[in-house]
């Protein structure tokens, strides 16, 4: 690698870090930590129930034995482990507005990574298409954040290795095969593989799982004022043209994905390529916090 190329990569990583830190310091402001309170907890001791304690913390076994309500008191683990799964398949490199889906996805992943490292968590990254393409094993600290951001910058470039369909199952199997404790998992993808929620249900029993769908509005907007070549980057190529949102679309419906994720207990947010990344993540973490308090 030439010195000029190394300098360009360094500047790109530094720029991404500055954007991510700005996002975290702006709209998030600690929402990441409160959203995952409880996912990195260890049981410490029981105590008598006090009015106002969440019902979900009641220890029913001790309550039944003593005849008095008791709750389980936990203490936070020093570190959680956050696993980022990023889809870099061909469809992720599309975009008809000011940025592509992969650029939006990278900003999402970088912001989550910066939040997690800032919270003292261990961080790992897997990028995938039809197979796992890159891995950054779990570690903590600023050096790890730099390694993850460097891998994200590389993911912005089309892969030289031939890749085909988006298939998150290989990345999911990679996590399933690890003998680690519970993970906080973020899958960032455009959900061209419509079985994504069903695939994620295998992770849900052990891990805290979030699905962040990156969505290009033109892929599903039901307008006939614009006609585009009906070419799916991950499917058969057609010479016909069609308006976005027609029967030929390959973008999955976000409402249907949201319902499916809710059924499976998976946190879901759809982020358009023109949306504010920090605002989208803040809304996501607020919803997670609210669901935990119910």
C-alpha positions in Angstrom: 0.0 0.0 0.0 1.3 3.4 -1.0 1.8 6.2 1.5 -0.9 8.2 -0.2 -3.3 5.3 0.1 -2.5 4.8 3.7 -3.1 8.5 4.4 -6.4 8.4 2.6 -7.6 5.5 4.7 -6.4 7.2 7.9 -8.4 10.3 7.0 -11.5 8.3 6.1 -11.4 6.5 9.4 -10.7 9.7 11.3 -13.7 11.4 9.6 -15.9 8.4 10.4 -14.9 8.5 14.0 -15.7 12.3 14.2 -19.1 11.7 12.7 -19.9 8.8 15.1 -18.7 10.8 18.1 -20.8 13.8 17.1 -23.8 11.5 16.7 -23.3 10.0 20.2 -22.7 13.3 21.9 -25.7 14.8 20.2 -29.0 12.9 20.0 -28.0 9.7 21.9 -26.6 11.2 25.2 -26.6 7.9 27.2 -29.7 6.3 25.6 -27.5 3.4 24.6 -26.6 2.6 28.2 -30.2 2.8 29.6 -31.6 0.9 26.7 -29.5 -2.1 27.5 -29.7 -1.9 31.3 -30.3 -5.5 32.4 -28.6 -7.2 29.4 -25.3 -7.3 31.2 -26.4 -8.1 34.7 -25.4 -10.6 37.3 -27.7 -11.8 40.1 -26.4 -10.6 43.5 -29.1 -11.1 46.2 -32.8 -11.1 46.9 -34.5 -8.4 48.9 -38.1 -7.7 50.1 -40.4 -6.0 47.5 -40.7 -2.3 47.7 -43.7 -0.4 46.2 -42.6 0.7 42.7 -40.3 -2.2 42.0 -40.9 -3.6 38.5 -43.1 -6.7 38.6 -40.6 -8.5 36.2 -37.9 -8.4 39.0 -40.0 -10.4 41.5 -38.4 -13.7 42.5 -41.5 -16.0 42.5 -39.6 -19.0 44.0 -38.5 -17.1 47.1 -41.9 -15.3 47.3 -43.7 -18.7 47.3 -41.4 -20.1 50.0 -41.6 -17.1 52.4 -45.1 -15.9 51.7 -43.7 -12.4 51.2 -42.8 -10.7 47.9 -39.1 -10.6 47.1 -37.2 -9.2 44.1 -33.9 -10.2 42.5 -31.2 -7.5 42.9 -28.6 -7.5 40.2 -25.3 -5.7 39.7 -24.0 -4.7 36.3 -21.2 -6.7 34.7 -18.2 -4.6 34.0 -18.4 -5.3 30.3 -21.0 -6.4 27.8 -20.1 -7.8 24.4 -21.6 -6.0 21.4 -21.6 -7.8 18.1 -22.1 -5.8 14.9 -23.2 -7.8 11.8 -23.0 -5.7 8.6 -24.4 -6.6 5.3 -22.0 -5.5 2.4 -23.8 -7.4 -0.4 -24.3 -5.8 -3.8 -27.8 -4.3 -3.0 -26.3 -2.4 -0.1 -24.3 -0.3 -2.5 -27.4 1.2 -4.2 -28.7 4.7 -3.5 -30.7 7.1 -5.5 -30.4 10.1 -3.2 -27.5 11.8 -1.4 -26.0 8.6 0.0 -26.1 4.8 -0.6 -27.5 2.2 1.8 -24.0 1.0 2.6 -23.0 4.6 3.6 -26.0 4.8 5.9 -25.3 1.4 7.3 -21.7 2.2 8.1 -22.7 5.4 9.9 -25.2 3.4 11.9 -22.6 0.7 12.8 -19.9 3.3 13.6 -22.3 5.2 15.9 -23.2 2.0 17.8 -19.6 1.0 18.0 -18.6 4.4 19.4 -21.4 4.2 22.0 -20.4 0.7 23.1 -16.7 1.4 23.5 -17.6 4.6 25.3 -19.7 2.5 27.7 -16.8 0.2 28.4 -18.2 -2.8 26.4 -16.2 -5.3 24.3 -16.9 -4.9 20.6 -16.8 -7.3 17.6 -17.6 -6.9 13.9 -18.6 -9.4 11.1 -19.2 -8.2 7.6 -21.0 -10.6 5.2 -22.7 -11.0 1.9 -23.4 -14.6 0.8 -20.7 -15.6 3.3 -18.6 -14.0 6.0 -16.1 -11.7 4.5 -14.3 -10.1 7.4 -14.1 -10.5 11.2 -12.8 -8.3 13.9 -12.7 -10.4 17.1 -14.2 -9.0 20.4 -12.0 -6.6 22.4 -12.4 -3.4 24.2 -10.8 0.1 24.2 -10.0 2.8 21.7 -7.7 0.6 19.7 -10.6 -1.8 19.0 -12.8 1.1 18.0 -10.2 2.1 15.4 -9.9 -1.5 14.1 -13.7 -1.7 13.7 -13.9 1.7 12.0 -11.1 0.7 9.6 -13.0 -2.4 8.7 -16.1 -0.3 8.1 -14.3 2.1 5.8 -13.1 -0.9 3.8 -16.7 -2.2 3.6 -17.7 1.0 1.8 -15.7 -0.2 -1.2 -17.2 -2.8 -3.5 -15.7 -6.2 -2.7 -13.2 -7.5 -5.2 -14.1 -11.0 -4.3 -17.2 -12.2 -6.2 -20.3 -12.1 -4.0 -23.8 -12.9 -4.7 -27.0 -12.8 -2.6 -27.3 -11.3 0.8 -27.4 -14.2 3.3 -27.0 -13.3 7.0 -27.2 -17.0 8.1 -23.5 -17.5 7.8 -22.8 -14.5 10.1 -25.5 -15.8 12.5 -24.0 -19.3 12.5 -20.6 -17.7 13.3 -22.2 -16.2 16.5 -24.0 -19.3 17.4 -20.8 -21.3 17.2 -19.1 -19.2 19.8 -19.0 -20.3 23.4 -19.4 -16.9 24.9 -21.9 -15.4 27.2 -25.0 -13.3 26.1 -24.3 -10.8 23.4 -25.9 -7.5 22.4 -26.3 -8.1 18.6 -27.0 -5.5 15.9 -27.7 -6.8 12.4 -27.5 -3.9 9.8 -28.9 -4.9 6.4 -31.4 -3.9 3.8 -33.4 -7.2 4.4 -33.4 -8.2 0.8 -33.2 -11.7 2.3 -36.8 -11.7 3.5 -36.1 -14.5 6.0 -34.0 -12.3 8.2 -36.3 -12.1 11.2 -36.9 -15.9 11.1 -33.1 -16.5 11.0 -32.5 -14.2 13.9 -35.0 -16.1 16.1 -32.2 -18.6 16.8 -30.1 -15.9 18.5 -33.0 -14.4 20.4 -33.2 -16.9 23.3 -29.6 -16.2 24.5 -28.9 -12.7 23.1 -30.3 -9.2 23.0 -31.0 -8.8 19.2 -31.7 -5.7 17.2 -32.4 -5.6 13.5 -31.6 -2.3 11.7 -33.0 -2.2 8.2 -31.5 0.3 5.8 -34.1 1.3 3.3 -34.0 3.2 0.0 -37.4 4.9 -0.3 -37.4 4.7 -4.1 -37.4 0.9 -3.9 -41.0 0.9 -2.5 -42.5 4.3 -3.2 -45.8 3.7 -5.1 -45.3 6.5 -7.7 -45.8 6.3 -11.4 -44.0 9.6 -12.1 -40.6 7.9 -12.2 -39.6 4.8 -14.1 -36.4 2.9 -13.5 -34.8 -0.2 -15.0 -36.2 -3.2 -13.2 -32.9 -4.7 -12.2 -32.3 -6.4 -8.9 -28.6 -6.5 -7.9 -29.2 -9.8 -6.1 -31.6 -11.5 -8.5 -32.5 -12.1 -12.2 -31.8 -9.1 -14.5 -34.8 -7.9 -16.5 -34.9 -5.6 -19.5 -38.3 -4.2 -18.5 -38.8 -0.9 -16.7 -41.2 -0.3 -13.9 -42.1 2.3 -11.4 -40.8 1.9 -7.8 -43.1 0.1 -5.6 -44.6 -2.1 -8.3 -45.0 -5.8 -8.2 -41.4 -6.2 -9.3 -39.9 -4.6 -6.3 -37.4 -6.5 -4.2 -37.4 -4.2 -1.2 -39.4 -5.8 1.7 -42.2 -4.0 3.4 -41.0 -2.4 6.7 -44.4 -2.7 8.4 -44.5 -6.5 7.8 -40.9 -6.8 9.1 -41.8 -4.8 12.2 -44.7 -7.1 12.9 -42.6 -10.2 12.4 -39.9 -8.9 14.7 -42.4 -7.9 17.4 -43.7 -11.5 17.3 -40.2 -12.9 17.7 -39.1 -10.4 20.4 -36.5 -8.7 18.2 -36.0 -4.9 18.4 -36.6 -3.4 14.9 -36.0 -0.1 13.2 -36.1 0.9 9.6 -33.8 3.7 8.6 -34.1 5.4 5.2 -30.9 6.6 3.4 -32.0 10.2 3.9 -32.8 9.9 7.6 -30.8 11.3 10.6 -28.8 8.4 11.9 -28.5 9.7 15.5 -32.2 10.4 15.6 -33.1 6.9 14.3 -30.8 5.3 16.9 -32.2 7.4 19.7 -35.7 6.4 18.7 -34.6 2.8 18.6 -33.0 2.9 22.1 -36.0 4.7 23.5 -38.3 2.0 22.3 -36.0 -0.7 23.7 -36.0 1.1 27.1 -39.8 1.4 27.1 -40.2 -2.3 26.2 -38.0 -3.3 29.1 -39.9 -1.2 31.6 -43.2 -2.8 30.8 
